[in-house]
Amino acid sequence: MSRSAIKRICVLGVTGLLTAGCTGPLSTLEPAGPAAASIALLWWIMLAGSVVLFAIVIGLFTLAFYRPAWLAGISARNWILHGGITMSSVVILLLLVAAFVLGERLVARPLADPPLAVQANGRMWVWEFSYPSVEGPSLTTNVLHIPAGEIVDVRVTSSDVIHSFWSPRLAGKIDAVPGHENVVRLTAERPGTYRGVCAEFCGVGHTQMHFTVIAHPPEAYEQALADAIAAETTE
């Protein structure tokens, strides 16, 4: 095998290892909804900003090592002012603007047509979901049922300690605080099953405190939810 072929194999292997964590049921970089897509876009923007800064620093370091005369005329004051302050401030300011713009998309502001609401209650170490749109008892444990393609406001609280509700492919995380209700707005762009976890250490059972979000086709949602509630009550 030639040396160039070995190099290509090594590069592909390293690339595979570095990107192995960019996919999967809990990957924030494989979004399945608009809120998660905004978070993923912000991550890529921040990565690009860090790469730009890293490239500039490495480039200057290389010049200082191989062509010191090219940089000898730059005073220490200019290095600090322009290299250390101005350059970093410009990049950080751009990242800050992007964070504010994309972050605004995640806020669950009131809508003219109120979206479907679901109550999520965290307790050691399960998630309980109830559906105000359903008459009578409506509880599912560790499984959240939603209609695909529709906005859903999940109203999150806790019965004991602070937990954190997070379905990475659908939306950002939100704290579940006893005596307080936080709202996270999510939308599943297509039917499917999406995983979720408690993202706040809450005790010895924290690692088992996970849940599933099932996004049903809109026309099948009500029947699927009714069947899930009926199965829950017969257990």
C-alpha positions in Angstrom: 0.0 0.0 0.0 1.4 3.4 -1.0 2.1 6.1 1.5 -0.5 8.4 0.0 -3.2 5.7 0.4 -2.2 5.2 4.1 -2.5 9.0 4.7 -6.0 9.0 3.1 -7.1 6.1 5.3 -5.7 7.9 8.4 -7.5 11.1 7.5 -10.8 9.3 6.9 -10.4 7.4 10.1 -9.7 10.5 12.2 -12.6 12.4 10.5 -14.9 9.5 11.3 -13.9 9.5 14.9 -14.4 13.3 15.2 -17.8 13.3 13.6 -19.1 10.1 15.3 -20.8 12.2 18.0 -22.6 14.4 15.5 -25.5 12.0 14.9 -27.7 9.8 17.0 -31.0 10.0 19.0 -29.6 12.6 21.3 -27.6 14.7 18.8 -28.2 18.4 18.8 -26.6 18.5 15.3 -29.3 16.3 13.7 -32.3 18.6 14.3 -35.9 17.4 13.6 -37.7 20.7 14.4 -37.2 24.5 13.9 -36.2 25.2 17.5 -33.5 22.5 17.4 -32.4 23.7 14.0 -31.8 27.2 15.4 -29.7 25.7 18.2 -27.7 23.6 15.7 -27.2 26.7 13.4 -25.9 28.7 16.4 -23.5 25.9 17.2 -22.1 25.9 13.6 -21.7 29.7 13.7 -19.8 29.5 16.9 -17.6 26.7 15.6 -16.9 28.8 12.5 -16.0 31.8 14.7 -13.6 29.7 16.8 -12.0 28.2 13.7 -11.4 31.8 12.3 -9.7 32.8 15.5 -7.7 29.6 15.7 -6.6 30.0 12.1 -5.5 33.6 12.6 -3.5 32.7 15.8 -1.8 29.7 14.2 -1.1 31.8 11.1 0.6 34.5 13.1 2.5 31.9 15.1 3.8 30.3 11.9 4.9 33.7 10.6 6.7 34.5 13.9 8.5 31.1 13.7 9.5 31.1 10.0 9.4 34.8 9.1 10.2 36.7 12.3 11.4 39.8 10.3 7.9 40.2 8.9 6.4 40.8 12.3 9.4 42.5 14.0 8.1 46.0 13.2 4.8 45.5 15.0 4.9 47.0 18.5 3.7 45.2 21.6 1.0 47.9 21.9 -0.4 47.2 18.5 -0.3 43.4 19.1 -2.4 43.9 22.3 -4.7 46.6 20.8 -5.5 45.1 17.4 -4.7 41.5 17.8 -5.8 40.8 21.4 -8.7 43.3 21.7 -10.0 44.5 18.3 -9.9 41.2 16.5 -11.4 39.2 19.3 -14.1 41.8 20.0 -15.3 41.8 16.4 -15.6 38.0 16.3 -17.3 37.9 19.7 -19.7 40.7 18.8 -20.8 38.8 15.6 -21.3 35.7 17.7 -23.3 37.6 20.3 -25.6 39.1 17.6 -26.2 35.6 16.1 -26.9 34.2 19.6 -29.5 36.9 20.3 -31.2 36.6 16.9 -31.4 32.8 17.0 -32.2 32.7 20.7 -35.3 34.9 20.2 -36.7 32.1 18.0 -36.7 29.8 21.0 -38.9 32.0 23.3 -42.4 30.7 23.7 -44.2 34.0 23.0 -48.0 34.2 23.0 -49.5 33.4 19.6 -52.8 34.6 18.0 -53.8 31.0 17.7 -52.9 29.3 21.0 -50.9 26.1 20.3 -51.6 22.7 21.8 -50.5 22.5 25.4 -49.1 19.5 27.4 -48.2 19.4 31.1 -44.9 17.7 31.9 -44.2 16.9 35.5 -40.8 15.6 36.6 -40.3 13.5 39.7 -37.8 11.0 40.9 -37.2 9.5 38.4 -40.0 9.6 35.8 -41.7 12.1 33.6 -45.5 12.3 33.7 -47.4 14.0 30.8 -51.0 15.1 30.9 -53.0 16.6 28.1 -55.5 19.5 29.0 -57.2 19.1 25.6 -58.4 15.6 26.6 -61.4 15.4 28.9 -61.0 13.3 32.0 -57.8 11.6 33.2 -55.1 11.9 30.7 -51.7 10.6 31.8 -48.8 9.0 30.0 -45.6 8.1 31.8 -42.2 8.7 30.1 -43.9 9.0 26.7 -45.0 12.3 25.3 -47.4 12.1 22.4 -47.6 15.1 20.0 -48.9 15.7 16.4 -46.2 16.1 13.8 -45.9 19.5 12.1 -47.8 21.3 14.9 -46.5 23.7 17.6 -46.7 22.2 21.0 -46.1 24.2 24.3 -44.8 21.8 26.9 -45.4 23.3 30.4 -42.7 21.9 32.6 -42.7 21.6 36.4 -41.5 19.3 39.1 -42.9 17.5 42.2 -39.7 17.3 44.2 -36.2 18.6 43.1 -35.0 20.5 40.0 -35.0 18.4 36.9 -34.4 19.5 33.3 -36.6 18.6 30.3 -34.6 18.1 27.1 -35.3 16.5 23.8 -32.2 17.5 21.8 -33.5 16.9 18.3 -36.7 18.9 18.9 -35.9 21.9 21.2 -33.6 23.3 23.8 -33.6 22.3 27.5 -35.7 23.9 30.2 -35.6 23.5 33.9 -38.4 21.7 35.8 -38.6 23.7 39.1 -40.9 22.7 42.0 -43.7 25.2 42.4 -42.9 27.0 39.1 -43.9 26.4 35.5 -41.5 26.9 32.5 -42.6 26.6 28.9 -40.6 25.0 26.1 -42.0 25.2 22.6 -41.3 22.3 20.2 -42.4 21.1 16.8 -41.5 17.8 15.2 -41.3 18.4 11.4 -42.2 14.8 10.6 -43.7 11.8 12.4 -41.2 9.7 14.3 -39.8 8.8 17.7 -37.4 11.2 19.5 -35.5 10.6 22.7 -35.4 12.9 25.7 -33.5 13.0 29.0 -33.3 14.9 32.3 -30.4 17.2 31.8 -30.0 18.2 35.5 -28.4 15.9 38.0 -31.3 15.0 40.4 -30.1 12.0 42.4 -29.0 8.4 42.1 -31.7 7.6 39.4 -30.8 10.6 37.2 -29.3 8.5 34.4 -32.5 6.4 34.1 -34.7 9.5 34.0 -35.3 9.6 30.2 -38.5 9.8 28.1 -39.6 9.4 24.5 -41.5 11.8 22.3 -43.7 10.2 19.6 -44.8 12.5 16.9 -47.9 11.1 15.2 -49.3 12.0 11.8 -51.9 14.8 12.6 -54.9 12.7 11.4 -53.9 9.8 13.6 -52.9 11.8 16.7 -56.1 11.8 18.7 -56.7 8.1 18.3 -53.0 7.3 19.1 -53.2 9.5 22.3 -56.5 7.9 23.4 -55.0 4.4 22.9 -51.9 5.4 24.9 -54.0 6.9 27.8 -56.2 3.8 27.8 -53.2 1.5 28.0 -51.8 3.6 30.9 -54.9 3.3 32.9 -55.2 -0.5 32.5 -51.7 -1.2 33.7 
